Amino acid sequence: MQSAIFFALQHDCGQMERTPSSCQNEEKKGKMKRTIIKDWKTRLSYFLQNSSTSTKTKSNKKGKQHAYFRPSPEEAQLWSEAFDELLANKYGLAAFRTFLKSEFCEENIDFWLACEDFKKIKSPQKRRSKAKKIYNDFIEKEAPKEINIDFQTKNMIAQNIQEATHTCFNVAQKRVYSLMENNAYPRFLESEFYQELCKQSQFTREPQET
C-alpha cells in the first residue's frame, strides 16, 4: 500500500515538474506565431505601399514609356479562377511570391520562373551556363534554394544538363508546378493576404504622370 502511494505521488510530482516546461513550450509557440503574424503584416504593408500608385511608367531603350497598372479588386478576384490566371498576371505573380516568402518556401516559384526563362534562351552556350546555375541554385544537395524533388529526378537532371536542351528541367518544373497548384495556391486564396488585396479599392486606374 505504501509502495502504491509512493509511486502515485512520484507520478504526480513528475506531472508537476513537466507543467512549467509545457507552459514554456506554449509560450514559445505563441511568441513564434506572433512573430510570424507581425512579419506577414510587415510584408503585406510593404507590398501594398510599393504598388499603391495606380500606374508606374518605365522607359525602354527606345525611349518609349510603358504603363504598369495596379489591378483592381475585380482583377485580383480573377486569380482565384485558375492558377495560370495568377501566374500570367505580373502583379499576381509578385503577390504570390510575397506570400510564399512569408511561408519560407519561395524557392518553388523562383525555380519555376528560372525554368521559364531558361526555355527562352536560344544560344547553346548561354543555355548551358544557365542550366548549370539552375542546378547549383535549386537541384544539387544542400543547394541554397533546394527544391523538394525525388532522387531519381535529380539524377536525371544532372545527366540532362550536360547537353542542356530546352526540356532538361521539364519533369522537375511540372512537379513543382503541381505542388504549388495543389498546396500553396489554395492557401494563398484563403489567406488574409489575398483577401486584403481583393478589398483594396481606394486606388483608381487613371494614369498618373511621374
C-alpha positions as CSV (number, residue, x, y, z in Angstrom):
1,M,0.0,0.0,0.0
2,Q,2.8,2.4,0.9
3,S,4.6,1.5,-2.3
4,A,1.4,2.3,-4.3
5,I,1.1,5.7,-2.6
6,F,4.8,6.4,-3.2
7,F,4.5,5.7,-6.9
8,A,1.3,7.7,-7.2
9,L,3.0,10.7,-5.5
10,Q,6.0,10.3,-7.7
11,H,3.8,10.3,-10.8
12,D,2.0,13.4,-9.6
13,C,5.3,15.1,-8.9
14,G,6.6,14.2,-12.4
15,Q,3.5,15.9,-13.9
16,M,4.0,19.0,-11.7
17,E,7.7,19.1,-12.8
18,R,6.6,18.9,-16.5
19,T,4.0,21.6,-16.2
20,P,6.3,24.6,-16.3
21,S,8.1,23.2,-19.3
22,S,4.8,22.7,-21.1
23,C,3.9,26.3,-20.3
24,Q,7.2,27.5,-21.6
25,N,6.7,25.5,-24.8
26,E,3.2,27.0,-25.3
27,E,4.7,30.4,-24.6
28,K,7.4,29.9,-27.2
29,K,4.8,28.7,-29.8
30,G,2.7,31.7,-29.1
31,K,5.6,34.1,-29.4
32,M,6.7,32.4,-32.7
33,K,3.2,32.7,-34.0
34,R,3.0,36.4,-33.1
35,T,6.4,37.0,-34.8
36,I,5.2,35.3,-38.0
37,I,2.0,37.3,-38.0
38,K,3.9,40.5,-37.4
39,D,6.3,39.6,-40.3
40,W,3.4,38.8,-42.6
41,K,1.7,42.2,-41.8
42,T,5.0,44.0,-42.5
43,R,5.4,42.2,-45.8
44,L,1.8,42.9,-46.8
45,S,2.1,46.6,-45.8
46,Y,5.4,46.9,-47.8
47,F,3.9,45.1,-50.8
48,L,0.8,47.4,-50.9
49,Q,2.8,50.5,-50.3
50,N,5.1,49.8,-53.2
51,S,2.1,49.1,-55.5
52,S,-0.2,51.8,-54.2
53,T,0.2,54.1,-57.2
54,S,-2.3,53.5,-60.0
55,T,0.4,53.3,-62.6
56,K,4.1,53.0,-63.0
57,T,5.9,54.1,-66.1
58,K,9.2,52.7,-67.4
59,S,11.2,53.8,-70.3
60,N,12.8,51.3,-72.6
61,K,15.9,51.7,-74.7
62,K,14.0,53.4,-77.5
63,G,12.6,56.0,-75.0
64,K,9.0,54.6,-75.2
65,Q,7.1,54.6,-72.0
66,H,5.1,51.6,-70.8
67,A,2.4,51.9,-68.1
68,Y,2.0,49.2,-65.4
69,F,-1.4,49.3,-63.8
70,R,-2.2,48.2,-60.4
71,P,-5.1,45.6,-60.8
72,S,-8.5,46.4,-59.4
73,P,-10.1,44.1,-56.8
74,E,-12.1,42.6,-59.6
75,E,-8.9,41.6,-61.4
76,A,-7.4,40.2,-58.2
77,Q,-10.5,38.0,-57.8
78,L,-9.9,36.5,-61.2
79,W,-6.8,34.9,-59.8
80,S,-9.0,32.5,-57.9
81,E,-10.4,31.1,-61.1
82,A,-7.2,29.3,-62.1
83,F,-3.6,29.0,-61.0
84,D,-2.5,30.0,-64.6
85,E,-4.5,33.2,-64.2
86,L,-2.5,34.1,-61.2
87,L,0.9,33.3,-62.8
88,A,0.0,35.2,-66.0
89,N,-0.5,38.4,-64.1
90,K,2.7,40.3,-63.2
91,Y,1.1,41.8,-60.1
92,G,-0.5,38.5,-59.1
93,L,2.8,36.7,-59.5
94,A,4.5,39.2,-57.3
95,A,1.8,38.9,-54.7
96,F,2.0,35.1,-54.8
97,R,5.8,35.2,-54.4
98,T,5.5,37.6,-51.4
99,F,3.0,35.2,-49.8
100,L,5.4,32.2,-50.4
101,K,8.2,34.2,-48.9
102,S,6.1,34.7,-45.8
103,E,5.9,30.9,-45.6
104,F,9.6,30.5,-46.3
105,C,9.0,28.5,-49.5
106,E,9.6,31.0,-52.3
107,E,12.2,28.6,-53.8
108,N,9.4,26.8,-55.7
109,I,8.2,29.9,-57.6
110,D,11.8,31.0,-58.1
111,F,12.7,27.7,-59.7
112,W,9.6,27.7,-61.9
113,L,10.4,31.2,-63.1
114,A,14.0,30.3,-63.7
115,C,12.8,27.4,-65.9
116,E,10.5,29.6,-67.8
117,D,13.5,32.0,-68.6
118,F,15.7,29.0,-69.4
119,K,13.4,27.8,-72.1
120,K,13.6,31.1,-73.9
121,I,17.4,31.0,-74.3
122,K,18.4,30.4,-77.9
123,S,22.2,30.4,-77.5
124,P,23.5,26.8,-76.6
125,Q,26.4,28.3,-74.7
126,K,24.2,30.6,-72.6
127,R,21.8,27.8,-72.1
128,R,24.5,25.5,-70.7
129,S,25.6,28.3,-68.4
130,K,22.0,28.9,-67.2
131,A,21.4,25.2,-66.7
132,K,24.4,24.9,-64.5
133,K,23.3,27.9,-62.4
134,I,19.8,26.5,-62.0
135,Y,21.2,23.1,-61.0
136,N,23.6,24.7,-58.4
137,D,20.8,27.0,-57.0
138,F,17.9,24.6,-56.8
139,I,18.8,21.0,-57.6
140,E,22.0,19.8,-56.1
141,K,22.1,18.6,-52.5
142,E,22.2,21.4,-49.9
143,A,21.7,24.0,-52.7
144,P,20.9,27.5,-51.4
145,K,17.3,27.2,-52.7
146,E,17.0,23.4,-52.9
147,I,13.5,22.3,-54.1
148,N,11.8,19.1,-52.8
149,I,12.1,16.6,-55.6
150,D,13.0,12.9,-55.6
151,F,16.5,11.5,-56.0
152,Q,15.8,9.9,-59.5
153,T,14.7,13.3,-60.9
154,K,17.8,15.0,-59.5
155,N,20.0,12.3,-61.2
156,M,18.1,12.7,-64.5
157,I,18.6,16.4,-64.4
158,A,22.3,16.0,-63.6
159,Q,22.7,14.0,-66.8
160,N,20.5,16.2,-68.9
161,I,22.3,19.4,-68.2
162,Q,25.4,18.1,-70.0
163,E,23.5,18.8,-73.2
164,A,21.3,21.5,-71.7
165,T,18.3,21.0,-74.0
166,H,15.2,23.2,-73.5
167,T,13.4,20.3,-71.8
168,C,16.1,19.2,-69.3
169,F,14.1,20.7,-66.4
170,N,10.6,19.9,-67.6
171,V,9.9,17.0,-65.2
172,A,11.0,18.9,-62.1
173,Q,9.2,22.1,-63.2
174,K,5.9,20.1,-63.7
175,R,6.2,18.6,-60.2
176,V,6.9,22.0,-58.6
177,Y,4.0,23.5,-60.5
178,S,1.7,20.7,-59.3
179,L,3.0,21.2,-55.7
180,M,2.2,24.9,-55.8
181,E,-1.1,24.5,-57.5
182,N,-2.4,21.9,-55.0
183,N,-0.9,23.3,-51.8
184,A,0.4,26.8,-51.8
185,Y,-2.2,28.2,-54.2
186,P,-5.3,27.2,-52.2
187,R,-3.6,28.6,-49.0
188,F,-2.9,31.8,-50.8
189,L,-6.5,32.2,-51.9
190,E,-7.7,31.6,-48.3
191,S,-5.1,33.8,-46.7
192,E,-5.8,37.3,-45.3
193,F,-3.0,38.4,-47.6
194,Y,-5.1,37.7,-50.7
195,Q,-8.3,38.9,-49.1
196,E,-6.7,42.2,-48.3
197,L,-5.7,42.6,-52.0
198,C,-9.2,41.9,-53.1
199,K,-10.5,44.6,-50.7
200,Q,-8.1,47.4,-51.8
201,S,-10.4,49.7,-53.8
202,Q,-9.2,53.1,-53.0
203,F,-6.8,53.3,-56.0
204,T,-8.0,54.3,-59.4
205,R,-6.9,53.1,-62.8
206,E,-6.3,56.6,-64.2
207,P,-2.7,57.1,-65.4
208,Q,-0.5,59.5,-63.4
209,E,2.4,61.5,-64.6
210,T,5.8,60.7,-63.0
